[in-house]
Each structure stands twice: as C-alpha cells, then as structure tokens.
Amino acid sequence: MPTTLLMGVVGSTAYGLATTSSDEDRLGVYLADTADILGLRAPAVMTGSRVGTSPDVTMHELYKFATLALKGNPTVSELLWLDDYVVATEGGLSLVGIREAFLSTRNVRSAYGGYAVQQSRKLLSRHEAGKGGFSSDVARRTAKHGRHCMRLLRQARGLLTTGQLKIDMSDQRDELFAAGELAARDPRAFAELFEKEFAAMDAVESVLPDQPDLARVEAVVVELRMAALRDEATPR
C-alpha cells in the first residue's frame, strides 16, 4: 500500500490569505509500492497523483513530486517550506532537509514569473470578453485570481533574494487584497501594477544557483526507495 511521506495544509490558509469562503487544501507526497515501481506499470505509477475531497487533498508520487519541484513548480514546492505538517515521516522530513537543492534561478524565474504572467493575461482577456459586466461571483474569483498572481511575484522575489520561500504572506495581506480588488475593478490598471512588480522581481540579483542540485535530490529519492525495499524484505 502506498506510504504517505509528507502532507500539509497549503493554499490560502497557509498564505494567511484565507477568507470565509476559502477551503482547506492539503498537499502531500507518497511512496508507491516497490512492487508497482518494479513492474510494467512503473511509468504510470511514478507519474501518478491521487486527489480527494473533504478536505481537498492532492497527493503526488515521489518521482512526480521531485521532478515538479526541480522545475520550480510553485504549488508543489511550497510543501517543503511549511511551518508544520499534518503528516511528517522521517522520509518526508528528509525531503524538507534538502529543499534548497531543488532551487535554481532559471526555474524560479520561469515557473513563478511565467505562471503569474500567464494568469495576469487571462485576467485582461476575461475583462475584454465581459465588458457588459461581471456577476458578483466572477468578480470575486477575479479578485482572488489577481491577488494570487501578485503573491507569486512577491514570493519569487523573496526566494531569489534570500534563497528562502516565504509561505505566510499575512503581513502583506492588505496590499495583496487591494491588488485583487484592482484586478476585478480595473484590469488594465492591475496590468500596469503587475508589470512594475514583475520588473522588480526580474531585476533581483539572485542568490540561487544556476541549476538545481540534481545529484543531491536523486540520492535522497534513491535512499527512500531502498529503505522501503529493505523494510518490505524484513520479516514481520
């Protein structure tokens, strides 16, 4: 049976940006059964995810989690920077212990900045398509969309500057919510603000390495697989 290595509360709750309508999102990484990894279904098993509801939970297999984190995927990477966890095994904490090894300047700029740019453009196109007026629900979702675009840029700037990913953004809550309201009210003004924030992020002199430490990550992934194999081979 797959083993959960690490699980924590992510999303708006972790960012300190939750509202009364926010759900609690959980993210985790699990280790697939060794027999499945060694069998013919290995590619599908290793690139798999499991999704549940009540609460919303997304779990990635170790291989998928590691490869996404190495690419700088913001949603996946944040799991390694939480203050506490719902589940934290020794194996899971070994991933937390090498979290800096997943980082690189190019991938952080590309993943965080690229995703934020993509989403900000969607906001503008949505506004152009709905000039007749938005419903209150669409406006609410647009505001949420806008503040998270801005959050990504702020987190990326901090990560490039310090080498540490700041999860709790509650000290910037008012600014981020104001940016979200601007996105809903005046997307073009939001686009101008976004460009300034993006330029500030892009101008940062990064303290991160040019490439992630692939060898260090791989060593931990292999050790987790080997430990599972040794455990399964031990008589009960």
Salt bridges, closest charged atoms under 4 A:
GLU24 OE2 - ARG26 NE 3.14
ASP36 OD1 - ARG41 NH1 3.82
GLU61 OE2 - ARG225 NH1 2.81
GLU128 OE1 - LYS131 NZ 3.08
GLU128 OE2 - ARG188 NH2 2.87
ASP137 OD1 - ARG140 NH2 2.79
ASP137 OD2 - ARG141 NE 3.22
ASP171 OD2 - LYS166 NZ 2.71
GLU175 OE1 - ARG154 NH2 3.12
GLU197 OE2 - ARG154 NH2 3.01
ASP202 OD1 - ARG109 NH1 3.90
GLU223 OE2 - ARG230 NH2 2.58
ASP231 OD2 - ARG236 NH2 2.93
